[in-house]
Amino acid sequence: MSQTRTNSLLVSGACVVIVVAGLRSASDIVGPVVLAVALTIVFHPLRARLERRMPTWAASVVLLLLAYLLILALTLALVVSVGRLAALVPAYAADLDDLVADVTGRLSSAGVAPTEVAAAAGSLDVGRVLDVATSFMAGIAAVLSDLFFIVTLLLFLAFDAARVSWLADRARVHRPELVDALATFARGTRSYLGVSAVFGLIVAVIDTAMLWAIGVPGAFVWGVLAFVTNFIPNIGFVIGVVPPALIGLLEGGPSLMLWVVVLYSVVNLVIQSIIQPRYVGSAVGLSTTLTFLSLVFWAWVLGPLGALLAVPMSLLVRAVLVDADPEGHWKLPLISGQPSDQAPAATP
């Protein structure tokens, strides 16, 4: 029995490695597909309301146009932001070098050994912070710029989604657990992405206004970055605040940087840490540790888009491997970090 269990674990592990390697090698296809499916899920509840007032095909067209407008608006905002950021970074190249030189000079004056000062100077390439922000936003824009594939896929999904209820009713006869698990995944994804988008837009508008008011260059860029990073769990706020704080340091000194950090922290604490979780509730059903590991894993597998879709991807894996398995529900407390009577599960 022990040998059989060991063999089973080894085979399962090998299968996981093969699947992950396949996903990573096909990330340019998988990422846009997941994005298109997520958008279809987000807009699906609107379909039922529209179908009460118009034919099914007309409802599909309306949802398709809404998805197209959303992608177009986000793509234009990211492209403009990346262009503005690319023009902004070179203007501060000399200031970045002076900042590193000042820090290393202070270390030398404090008696730090020259070799350690040189090592610190090599690690204090603060320009990399802006390069990371540029690369991240450019990566998202590159995915969204593949409009032909996404537009075509959304076209098919919009019309096929009209038959979801019909398909679910027939599939429930054979695999009721799987149907319920996928329904739970859809609700969790819709709740997470919808609420994150609304509050991300609120945070972006507030951050842009604050940065403009205190005189930080590139306020629109950092507002778009704040909106995008609101979809990144756990560390999204940190990614969003570091670039404008650094620009504030170079533009107005430590006082302006402190203002950026304080104002960002207040907005994040009130909106993202207090208000937003009340609307998301327990629909996600992932513990804090698992959410962070999901972020790291899916960003590695799918790139920047994987960081944005880390929670939906993990919810899909949970639905297929745990919620759909009647004998696997004992794993729910381990995944959600909640007692079994509170852990979100697939319910009929």
MODELLER restraints for C-alpha pairs under 7 A, 6 or more apart:
rsr = mdl.restraints
at = mdl.atoms
rsr.add(forms.Gaussian(group=physical.xy_distance, feature=features.Distance(at['CA:23:A'], at['CA:30:A']), mean=6.81, stdev=0.5))
rsr.add(forms.Gaussian(group=physical.xy_distance, feature=features.Distance(at['CA:23:A'], at['CA:301:A']), mean=6.74, stdev=0.5))
rsr.add(forms.Gaussian(group=physical.xy_distance, feature=features.Distance(at['CA:24:A'], at['CA:301:A']), mean=4.70, stdev=0.5))
rsr.add(forms.Gaussian(group=physical.xy_distance, feature=features.Distance(at['CA:24:A'], at['CA:302:A']), mean=5.98, stdev=0.5))
rsr.add(forms.Gaussian(group=physical.xy_distance, feature=features.Distance(at['CA:27:A'], at['CA:301:A']), mean=6.95, stdev=0.5))
rsr.add(forms.Gaussian(group=physical.xy_distance, feature=features.Distance(at['CA:27:A'], at['CA:302:A']), mean=4.93, stdev=0.5))
rsr.add(forms.Gaussian(group=physical.xy_distance, feature=features.Distance(at['CA:31:A'], at['CA:302:A']), mean=6.15, stdev=0.5))
rsr.add(forms.Gaussian(group=physical.xy_distance, feature=features.Distance(at['CA:31:A'], at['CA:305:A']), mean=6.34, stdev=0.5))
rsr.add(forms.Gaussian(group=physical.xy_distance, feature=features.Distance(at['CA:31:A'], at['CA:306:A']), mean=6.94, stdev=0.5))
rsr.add(forms.Gaussian(group=physical.xy_distance, feature=features.Distance(at['CA:32:A'], at['CA:143:A']), mean=6.74, stdev=0.5))
rsr.add(forms.Gaussian(group=physical.xy_distance, feature=features.Distance(at['CA:32:A'], at['CA:150:A']), mean=6.24, stdev=0.5))
rsr.add(forms.Gaussian(group=physical.xy_distance, feature=features.Distance(at['CA:36:A'], at['CA:150:A']), mean=6.51, stdev=0.5))
rsr.add(forms.Gaussian(group=physical.xy_distance, feature=features.Distance(at['CA:36:A'], at['CA:153:A']), mean=6.91, stdev=0.5))
rsr.add(forms.Gaussian(group=physical.xy_distance, feature=features.Distance(at['CA:36:A'], at['CA:154:A']), mean=5.87, stdev=0.5))
rsr.add(forms.Gaussian(group=physical.xy_distance, feature=features.Distance(at['CA:39:A'], at['CA:67:A']), mean=6.77, stdev=0.5))
rsr.add(forms.Gaussian(group=physical.xy_distance, feature=features.Distance(at['CA:40:A'], at['CA:157:A']), mean=6.91, stdev=0.5))
rsr.add(forms.Gaussian(group=physical.xy_distance, feature=features.Distance(at['CA:40:A'], at['CA:158:A']), mean=6.70, stdev=0.5))
rsr.add(forms.Gaussian(group=physical.xy_distance, feature=features.Distance(at['CA:41:A'], at['CA:186:A']), mean=6.27, stdev=0.5))
rsr.add(forms.Gaussian(group=physical.xy_distance, feature=features.Distance(at['CA:41:A'], at['CA:190:A']), mean=6.18, stdev=0.5))
rsr.add(forms.Gaussian(group=physical.xy_distance, feature=features.Distance(at['CA:42:A'], at['CA:190:A']), mean=4.82, stdev=0.5))
rsr.add(forms.Gaussian(group=physical.xy_distance, feature=features.Distance(at['CA:42:A'], at['CA:194:A']), mean=6.57, stdev=0.5))
rsr.add(forms.Gaussian(group=physical.xy_distance, feature=features.Distance(at['CA:43:A'], at['CA:63:A']), mean=6.63, stdev=0.5))
rsr.add(forms.Gaussian(group=physical.xy_distance, feature=features.Distance(at['CA:47:A'], at['CA:59:A']), mean=6.08, stdev=0.5))
rsr.add(forms.Gaussian(group=physical.xy_distance, feature=features.Distance(at['CA:50:A'], at['CA:59:A']), mean=5.57, stdev=0.5))
rsr.add(forms.Gaussian(group=physical.xy_distance, feature=features.Distance(at['CA:51:A'], at['CA:59:A']), mean=5.94, stdev=0.5))
rsr.add(forms.Gaussian(group=physical.xy_distance, feature=features.Distance(at['CA:60:A'], at['CA:158:A']), mean=5.48, stdev=0.5))
rsr.add(forms.Gaussian(group=physical.xy_distance, feature=features.Distance(at['CA:60:A'], at['CA:159:A']), mean=5.63, stdev=0.5))
rsr.add(forms.Gaussian(group=physical.xy_distance, feature=features.Distance(at['CA:63:A'], at['CA:158:A']), mean=6.93, stdev=0.5))
rsr.add(forms.Gaussian(group=physical.xy_distance, feature=features.Distance(at['CA:64:A'], at['CA:154:A']), mean=6.86, stdev=0.5))
rsr.add(forms.Gaussian(group=physical.xy_distance, feature=features.Distance(at['CA:64:A'], at['CA:155:A']), mean=6.57, stdev=0.5))
rsr.add(forms.Gaussian(group=physical.xy_distance, feature=features.Distance(at['CA:64:A'], at['CA:158:A']), mean=5.99, stdev=0.5))
rsr.add(forms.Gaussian(group=physical.xy_distance, feature=features.Distance(at['CA:75:A'], at['CA:141:A']), mean=5.87, stdev=0.5))
rsr.add(forms.Gaussian(group=physical.xy_distance, feature=features.Distance(at['CA:75:A'], at['CA:144:A']), mean=5.98, stdev=0.5))
rsr.add(forms.Gaussian(group=physical.xy_distance, feature=features.Distance(at['CA:75:A'], at['CA:145:A']), mean=6.75, stdev=0.5))
rsr.add(forms.Gaussian(group=physical.xy_distance, feature=features.Distance(at['CA:77:A'], at['CA:224:A']), mean=6.96, stdev=0.5))
rsr.add(forms.Gaussian(group=physical.xy_distance, feature=features.Distance(at['CA:78:A'], at['CA:137:A']), mean=6.51, stdev=0.5))
rsr.add(forms.Gaussian(group=physical.xy_distance, feature=features.Distance(at['CA:78:A'], at['CA:141:A']), mean=5.77, stdev=0.5))
rsr.add(forms.Gaussian(group=physical.xy_distance, feature=features.Distance(at['CA:79:A'], at['CA:141:A']), mean=6.26, stdev=0.5))
rsr.add(forms.Gaussian(group=physical.xy_distance, feature=features.Distance(at['CA:81:A'], at['CA:221:A']), mean=4.74, stdev=0.5))
rsr.add(forms.Gaussian(group=physical.xy_distance, feature=features.Distance(at['CA:82:A'], at['CA:134:A']), mean=6.19, stdev=0.5))
rsr.add(forms.Gaussian(group=physical.xy_distance, feature=features.Distance(at['CA:82:A'], at['CA:137:A']), mean=6.50, stdev=0.5))
rsr.add(forms.Gaussian(group=physical.xy_distance, feature=features.Distance(at['CA:82:A'], at['CA:138:A']), mean=6.24, stdev=0.5))
rsr.add(forms.Gaussian(group=physical.xy_distance, feature=features.Distance(at['CA:84:A'], at['CA:221:A']), mean=6.99, stdev=0.5))
rsr.add(forms.Gaussian(group=physical.xy_distance, feature=features.Distance(at['CA:85:A'], at['CA:134:A']), mean=6.79, stdev=0.5))
rsr.add(forms.Gaussian(group=physical.xy_distance, feature=features.Distance(at['CA:85:A'], at['CA:221:A']), mean=6.81, stdev=0.5))
rsr.add(forms.Gaussian(group=physical.xy_distance, feature=features.Distance(at['CA:95:A'], at['CA:250:A']), mean=6.36, stdev=0.5))
rsr.add(forms.Gaussian(group=physical.xy_distance, feature=features.Distance(at['CA:96:A'], at['CA:126:A']), mean=6.78, stdev=0.5))
rsr.add(forms.Gaussian(group=physical.xy_distance, feature=features.Distance(at['CA:96:A'], at['CA:127:A']), mean=6.61, stdev=0.5))
rsr.add(forms.Gaussian(group=physical.xy_distance, feature=features.Distance(at['CA:100:A'], at['CA:121:A']), mean=6.50, stdev=0.5))
rsr.add(forms.Gaussian(group=physical.xy_distance, feature=features.Distance(at['CA:100:A'], at['CA:124:A']), mean=6.42, stdev=0.5))
rsr.add(forms.Gaussian(group=physical.xy_distance, feature=features.Distance(at['CA:104:A'], at['CA:117:A']), mean=5.95, stdev=0.5))
rsr.add(forms.Gaussian(group=physical.xy_distance, feature=features.Distance(at['CA:104:A'], at['CA:121:A']), mean=6.19, stdev=0.5))
rsr.add(forms.Gaussian(group=physical.xy_distance, feature=features.Distance(at['CA:107:A'], at['CA:117:A']), mean=6.53, stdev=0.5))
rsr.add(forms.Gaussian(group=physical.xy_distance, feature=features.Distance(at['CA:108:A'], at['CA:114:A']), mean=7.00, stdev=0.5))
rsr.add(forms.Gaussian(group=physical.xy_distance, feature=features.Distance(at['CA:108:A'], at['CA:117:A']), mean=6.68, stdev=0.5))
rsr.add(forms.Gaussian(group=physical.xy_distance, feature=features.Distance(at['CA:129:A'], at['CA:243:A']), mean=6.50, stdev=0.5))
rsr.add(forms.Gaussian(group=physical.xy_distance, feature=features.Distance(at['CA:130:A'], at['CA:243:A']), mean=5.91, stdev=0.5))
rsr.add(forms.Gaussian(group=physical.xy_distance, feature=features.Distance(at['CA:136:A'], at['CA:304:A']), mean=6.00, stdev=0.5))
rsr.add(forms.Gaussian(group=physical.xy_distance, feature=features.Distance(at['CA:139:A'], at['CA:304:A']), mean=5.97, stdev=0.5))
rsr.add(forms.Gaussian(group=physical.xy_distance, feature=features.Distance(at['CA:140:A'], at['CA:304:A']), mean=6.12, stdev=0.5))
rsr.add(forms.Gaussian(group=physical.xy_distance, feature=features.Distance(at['CA:140:A'], at['CA:305:A']), mean=6.03, stdev=0.5))
rsr.add(forms.Gaussian(group=physical.xy_distance, feature=features.Distance(at['CA:168:A'], at['CA:179:A']), mean=6.43, stdev=0.5))
rsr.add(forms.Gaussian(group=physical.xy_distance, feature=features.Distance(at['CA:171:A'], at['CA:179:A']), mean=6.94, stdev=0.5))
rsr.add(forms.Gaussian(group=physical.xy_distance, feature=features.Distance(at['CA:172:A'], at['CA:179:A']), mean=5.91, stdev=0.5))
rsr.add(forms.Gaussian(group=physical.xy_distance, feature=features.Distance(at['CA:177:A'], at['CA:324:A']), mean=4.82, stdev=0.5))
rsr.add(forms.Gaussian(group=physical.xy_distance, feature=features.Distance(at['CA:177:A'], at['CA:325:A']), mean=6.94, stdev=0.5))
rsr.add(forms.Gaussian(group=physical.xy_distance, feature=features.Distance(at['CA:178:A'], at['CA:320:A']), mean=7.00, stdev=0.5))
rsr.add(forms.Gaussian(group=physical.xy_distance, feature=features.Distance(at['CA:178:A'], at['CA:324:A']), mean=4.45, stdev=0.5))
rsr.add(forms.Gaussian(group=physical.xy_distance, feature=features.Distance(at['CA:180:A'], at['CA:346:A']), mean=5.35, stdev=0.5))
rsr.add(forms.Gaussian(group=physical.xy_distance, feature=features.Distance(at['CA:180:A'], at['CA:347:A']), mean=6.10, stdev=0.5))
rsr.add(forms.Gaussian(group=physical.xy_distance, feature=features.Distance(at['CA:180:A'], at['CA:348:A']), mean=5.81, stdev=0.5))
rsr.add(forms.Gaussian(group=physical.xy_distance, feature=features.Distance(at['CA:181:A'], at['CA:319:A']), mean=4.96, stdev=0.5))
rsr.add(forms.Gaussian(group=physical.xy_distance, feature=features.Distance(at['CA:181:A'], at['CA:323:A']), mean=5.20, stdev=0.5))
rsr.add(forms.Gaussian(group=physical.xy_distance, feature=features.Distance(at['CA:181:A'], at['CA:324:A']), mean=5.34, stdev=0.5))
rsr.add(forms.Gaussian(group=physical.xy_distance, feature=features.Distance(at['CA:181:A'], at['CA:346:A']), mean=4.86, stdev=0.5))
rsr.add(forms.Gaussian(group=physical.xy_distance, feature=features.Distance(at['CA:182:A'], at['CA:319:A']), mean=5.96, stdev=0.5))
rsr.add(forms.Gaussian(group=physical.xy_distance, feature=features.Distance(at['CA:184:A'], at['CA:346:A']), mean=5.50, stdev=0.5))
rsr.add(forms.Gaussian(group=physical.xy_distance, feature=features.Distance(at['CA:185:A'], at['CA:315:A']), mean=5.79, stdev=0.5))
rsr.add(forms.Gaussian(group=physical.xy_distance, feature=features.Distance(at['CA:185:A'], at['CA:316:A']), mean=6.00, stdev=0.5))
rsr.add(forms.Gaussian(group=physical.xy_distance, feature=features.Distance(at['CA:185:A'], at['CA:319:A']), mean=6.09, stdev=0.5))
rsr.add(forms.Gaussian(group=physical.xy_distance, feature=features.Distance(at['CA:188:A'], at['CA:283:A']), mean=4.87, stdev=0.5))
rsr.add(forms.Gaussian(group=physical.xy_distance, feature=features.Distance(at['CA:188:A'], at['CA:284:A']), mean=5.34, stdev=0.5))
rsr.add(forms.Gaussian(group=physical.xy_distance, feature=features.Distance(at['CA:189:A'], at['CA:312:A']), mean=5.36, stdev=0.5))
rsr.add(forms.Gaussian(group=physical.xy_distance, feature=features.Distance(at['CA:191:A'], at['CA:280:A']), mean=5.91, stdev=0.5))
rsr.add(forms.Gaussian(group=physical.xy_distance, feature=features.Distance(at['CA:191:A'], at['CA:283:A']), mean=6.93, stdev=0.5))
rsr.add(forms.Gaussian(group=physical.xy_distance, feature=features.Distance(at['CA:192:A'], at['CA:280:A']), mean=6.02, stdev=0.5))
rsr.add(forms.Gaussian(group=physical.xy_distance, feature=features.Distance(at['CA:192:A'], at['CA:284:A']), mean=6.90, stdev=0.5))
rsr.add(forms.Gaussian(group=physical.xy_distance, feature=features.Distance(at['CA:195:A'], at['CA:279:A']), mean=6.91, stdev=0.5))
rsr.add(forms.Gaussian(group=physical.xy_distance, feature=features.Distance(at['CA:195:A'], at['CA:280:A']), mean=6.56, stdev=0.5))
rsr.add(forms.Gaussian(group=physical.xy_distance, feature=features.Distance(at['CA:196:A'], at['CA:230:A']), mean=6.35, stdev=0.5))
rsr.add(forms.Gaussian(group=physical.xy_distance, feature=features.Distance(at['CA:196:A'], at['CA:231:A']), mean=5.88, stdev=0.5))
rsr.add(forms.Gaussian(group=physical.xy_distance, feature=features.Distance(at['CA:199:A'], at['CA:276:A']), mean=6.81, stdev=0.5))
rsr.add(forms.Gaussian(group=physical.xy_distance, feature=features.Distance(at['CA:200:A'], at['CA:227:A']), mean=4.52, stdev=0.5))
rsr.add(forms.Gaussian(group=physical.xy_distance, feature=features.Distance(at['CA:200:A'], at['CA:230:A']), mean=5.30, stdev=0.5))
rsr.add(forms.Gaussian(group=physical.xy_distance, feature=features.Distance(at['CA:201:A'], at['CA:227:A']), mean=5.69, stdev=0.5))
rsr.add(forms.Gaussian(group=physical.xy_distance, feature=features.Distance(at['CA:203:A'], at['CA:226:A']), mean=6.89, stdev=0.5))
rsr.add(forms.Gaussian(group=physical.xy_distance, feature=features.Distance(at['CA:203:A'], at['CA:227:A']), mean=6.77, stdev=0.5))
rsr.add(forms.Gaussian(group=physical.xy_distance, feature=features.Distance(at['CA:204:A'], at['CA:223:A']), mean=4.42, stdev=0.5))
rsr.add(forms.Gaussian(group=physical.xy_distance, feature=features.Distance(at['CA:204:A'], at['CA:224:A']), mean=6.24, stdev=0.5))
rsr.add(forms.Gaussian(group=physical.xy_distance, feature=features.Distance(at['CA:204:A'], at['CA:226:A']), mean=5.39, stdev=0.5))
rsr.add(forms.Gaussian(group=physical.xy_distance, feature=features.Distance(at['CA:204:A'], at['CA:227:A']), mean=5.14, stdev=0.5))
rsr.add(forms.Gaussian(group=physical.xy_distance, feature=features.Distance(at['CA:205:A'], at['CA:223:A']), mean=6.52, stdev=0.5))
rsr.add(forms.Gaussian(group=physical.xy_distance, feature=features.Distance(at['CA:207:A'], at['CA:223:A']), mean=5.75, stdev=0.5))
rsr.add(forms.Gaussian(group=physical.xy_distance, feature=features.Distance(at['CA:207:A'], at['CA:264:A']), mean=6.99, stdev=0.5))
rsr.add(forms.Gaussian(group=physical.xy_distance, feature=features.Distance(at['CA:208:A'], at['CA:219:A']), mean=5.05, stdev=0.5))
rsr.add(forms.Gaussian(group=physical.xy_distance, feature=features.Distance(at['CA:208:A'], at['CA:220:A']), mean=5.70, stdev=0.5))
rsr.add(forms.Gaussian(group=physical.xy_distance, feature=features.Distance(at['CA:208:A'], at['CA:222:A']), mean=6.84, stdev=0.5))
rsr.add(forms.Gaussian(group=physical.xy_distance, feature=features.Distance(at['CA:208:A'], at['CA:223:A']), mean=4.81, stdev=0.5))
rsr.add(forms.Gaussian(group=physical.xy_distance, feature=features.Distance(at['CA:211:A'], at['CA:219:A']), mean=5.38, stdev=0.5))
rsr.add(forms.Gaussian(group=physical.xy_distance, feature=features.Distance(at['CA:212:A'], at['CA:219:A']), mean=5.58, stdev=0.5))
rsr.add(forms.Gaussian(group=physical.xy_distance, feature=features.Distance(at['CA:216:A'], at['CA:248:A']), mean=5.73, stdev=0.5))
rsr.add(forms.Gaussian(group=physical.xy_distance, feature=features.Distance(at['CA:222:A'], at['CA:244:A']), mean=6.41, stdev=0.5))
rsr.add(forms.Gaussian(group=physical.xy_distance, feature=features.Distance(at['CA:225:A'], at['CA:240:A']), mean=5.93, stdev=0.5))
rsr.add(forms.Gaussian(group=physical.xy_distance, feature=features.Distance(at['CA:226:A'], at['CA:240:A']), mean=5.16, stdev=0.5))
rsr.add(forms.Gaussian(group=physical.xy_distance, feature=features.Distance(at['CA:229:A'], at['CA:236:A']), mean=4.60, stdev=0.5))
rsr.add(forms.Gaussian(group=physical.xy_distance, feature=features.Distance(at['CA:229:A'], at['CA:237:A']), mean=6.65, stdev=0.5))
rsr.add(forms.Gaussian(group=physical.xy_distance, feature=features.Distance(at['CA:229:A'], at['CA:239:A']), mean=6.92, stdev=0.5))
rsr.add(forms.Gaussian(group=physical.xy_distance, feature=features.Distance(at['CA:229:A'], at['CA:240:A']), mean=6.11, stdev=0.5))
rsr.add(forms.Gaussian(group=physical.xy_distance, feature=features.Distance(at['CA:230:A'], at['CA:236:A']), mean=5.71, stdev=0.5))
rsr.add(forms.Gaussian(group=physical.xy_distance, feature=features.Distance(at['CA:230:A'], at['CA:237:A']), mean=6.94, stdev=0.5))
rsr.add(forms.Gaussian(group=physical.xy_distance, feature=features.Distance(at['CA:231:A'], at['CA:308:A']), mean=5.31, stdev=0.5))
rsr.add(forms.Gaussian(group=physical.xy_distance, feature=features.Distance(at['CA:232:A'], at['CA:307:A']), mean=5.99, stdev=0.5))
rsr.add(forms.Gaussian(group=physical.xy_distance, feature=features.Distance(at['CA:232:A'], at['CA:308:A']), mean=5.28, stdev=0.5))
rsr.add(forms.Gaussian(group=physical.xy_distance, feature=features.Distance(at['CA:233:A'], at['CA:291:A']), mean=6.93, stdev=0.5))
rsr.add(forms.Gaussian(group=physical.xy_distance, feature=features.Distance(at['CA:233:A'], at['CA:292:A']), mean=6.86, stdev=0.5))
rsr.add(forms.Gaussian(group=physical.xy_distance, feature=features.Distance(at['CA:234:A'], at['CA:292:A']), mean=6.40, stdev=0.5))
rsr.add(forms.Gaussian(group=physical.xy_distance, feature=features.Distance(at['CA:241:A'], at['CA:261:A']), mean=6.77, stdev=0.5))
rsr.add(forms.Gaussian(group=physical.xy_distance, feature=features.Distance(at['CA:241:A'], at['CA:264:A']), mean=6.74, stdev=0.5))
rsr.add(forms.Gaussian(group=physical.xy_distance, feature=features.Distance(at['CA:245:A'], at['CA:257:A']), mean=4.84, stdev=0.5))
rsr.add(forms.Gaussian(group=physical.xy_distance, feature=features.Distance(at['CA:245:A'], at['CA:260:A']), mean=5.63, stdev=0.5))
rsr.add(forms.Gaussian(group=physical.xy_distance, feature=features.Distance(at['CA:245:A'], at['CA:261:A']), mean=6.31, stdev=0.5))
rsr.add(forms.Gaussian(group=physical.xy_distance, feature=features.Distance(at['CA:246:A'], at['CA:257:A']), mean=6.69, stdev=0.5))
rsr.add(forms.Gaussian(group=physical.xy_distance, feature=features.Distance(at['CA:248:A'], at['CA:256:A']), mean=5.31, stdev=0.5))
rsr.add(forms.Gaussian(group=physical.xy_distance, feature=features.Distance(at['CA:248:A'], at['CA:257:A']), mean=4.64, stdev=0.5))
rsr.add(forms.Gaussian(group=physical.xy_distance, feature=features.Distance(at['CA:249:A'], at['CA:256:A']), mean=6.18, stdev=0.5))
rsr.add(forms.Gaussian(group=physical.xy_distance, feature=features.Distance(at['CA:249:A'], at['CA:257:A']), mean=4.75, stdev=0.5))
rsr.add(forms.Gaussian(group=physical.xy_distance, feature=features.Distance(at['CA:282:A'], at['CA:344:A']), mean=6.76, stdev=0.5))
rsr.add(forms.Gaussian(group=physical.xy_distance, feature=features.Distance(at['CA:283:A'], at['CA:344:A']), mean=6.66, stdev=0.5))
rsr.add(forms.Gaussian(group=physical.xy_distance, feature=features.Distance(at['CA:285:A'], at['CA:336:A']), mean=4.65, stdev=0.5))
rsr.add(forms.Gaussian(group=physical.xy_distance, feature=features.Distance(at['CA:285:A'], at['CA:343:A']), mean=6.53, stdev=0.5))
rsr.add(forms.Gaussian(group=physical.xy_distance, feature=features.Distance(at['CA:285:A'], at['CA:344:A']), mean=5.62, stdev=0.5))
rsr.add(forms.Gaussian(group=physical.xy_distance, feature=features.Distance(at['CA:286:A'], at['CA:335:A']), mean=5.53, stdev=0.5))
rsr.add(forms.Gaussian(group=physical.xy_distance, feature=features.Distance(at['CA:286:A'], at['CA:336:A']), mean=4.14, stdev=0.5))
rsr.add(forms.Gaussian(group=physical.xy_distance, feature=features.Distance(at['CA:286:A'], at['CA:337:A']), mean=6.90, stdev=0.5))
rsr.add(forms.Gaussian(group=physical.xy_distance, feature=features.Distance(at['CA:287:A'], at['CA:335:A']), mean=5.95, stdev=0.5))
rsr.add(forms.Gaussian(group=physical.xy_distance, feature=features.Distance(at['CA:287:A'], at['CA:336:A']), mean=4.55, stdev=0.5))
rsr.add(forms.Gaussian(group=physical.xy_distance, feature=features.Distance(at['CA:287:A'], at['CA:337:A']), mean=4.80, stdev=0.5))
rsr.add(forms.Gaussian(group=physical.xy_distance, feature=features.Distance(at['CA:291:A'], at['CA:311:A']), mean=6.80, stdev=0.5))
rsr.add(forms.Gaussian(group=physical.xy_distance, feature=features.Distance(at['CA:294:A'], at['CA:310:A']), mean=5.70, stdev=0.5))
rsr.add(forms.Gaussian(group=physical.xy_distance, feature=features.Distance(at['CA:294:A'], at['CA:311:A']), mean=6.92, stdev=0.5))
rsr.add(forms.Gaussian(group=physical.xy_distance, feature=features.Distance(at['CA:294:A'], at['CA:314:A']), mean=6.52, stdev=0.5))
rsr.add(forms.Gaussian(group=physical.xy_distance, feature=features.Distance(at['CA:295:A'], at['CA:307:A']), mean=5.37, stdev=0.5))
rsr.add(forms.Gaussian(group=physical.xy_distance, feature=features.Distance(at['CA:295:A'], at['CA:310:A']), mean=5.14, stdev=0.5))
rsr.add(forms.Gaussian(group=physical.xy_distance, feature=features.Distance(at['CA:298:A'], at['CA:306:A']), mean=4.74, stdev=0.5))
rsr.add(forms.Gaussian(group=physical.xy_distance, feature=features.Distance(at['CA:298:A'], at['CA:307:A']), mean=6.06, stdev=0.5))
rsr.add(forms.Gaussian(group=physical.xy_distance, feature=features.Distance(at['CA:298:A'], at['CA:310:A']), mean=5.54, stdev=0.5))
rsr.add(forms.Gaussian(group=physical.xy_distance, feature=features.Distance(at['CA:299:A'], at['CA:306:A']), mean=4.40, stdev=0.5))
rsr.add(forms.Gaussian(group=physical.xy_distance, feature=features.Distance(at['CA:299:A'], at['CA:307:A']), mean=4.54, stdev=0.5))
rsr.add(forms.Gaussian(group=physical.xy_distance, feature=features.Distance(at['CA:322:A'], at['CA:328:A']), mean=5.25, stdev=0.5))
rsr.add(forms.Gaussian(group=physical.xy_distance, feature=features.Distance(at['CA:322:A'], at['CA:329:A']), mean=6.24, stdev=0.5))
rsr.add(forms.Gaussian(group=physical.xy_distance, feature=features.Distance(at['CA:323:A'], at['CA:329:A']), mean=6.37, stdev=0.5))
rsr.add(forms.Gaussian(group=physical.xy_distance, feature=features.Distance(at['CA:323:A'], at['CA:345:A']), mean=6.40, stdev=0.5))
rsr.add(forms.Gaussian(group=physical.xy_distance, feature=features.Distance(at['CA:323:A'], at['CA:346:A']), mean=5.84, stdev=0.5))
rsr.add(forms.Gaussian(group=physical.xy_distance, feature=features.Distance(at['CA:332:A'], at['CA:340:A']), mean=6.73, stdev=0.5))
rsr.add(forms.Gaussian(group=physical.xy_distance, feature=features.Distance(at['CA:332:A'], at['CA:343:A']), mean=6.23, stdev=0.5))
rsr.add(forms.Gaussian(group=physical.xy_distance, feature=features.Distance(at['CA:333:A'], at['CA:339:A']), mean=5.48, stdev=0.5))
rsr.add(forms.Gaussian(group=physical.xy_distance, feature=features.Distance(at['CA:333:A'], at['CA:340:A']), mean=5.33, stdev=0.5))
rsr.add(forms.Gaussian(group=physical.xy_distance, feature=features.Distance(at['CA:333:A'], at['CA:343:A']), mean=5.99, stdev=0.5))
rsr.add(forms.Gaussian(group=physical.xy_distance, feature=features.Distance(at['CA:336:A'], at['CA:343:A']), mean=5.96, stdev=0.5))
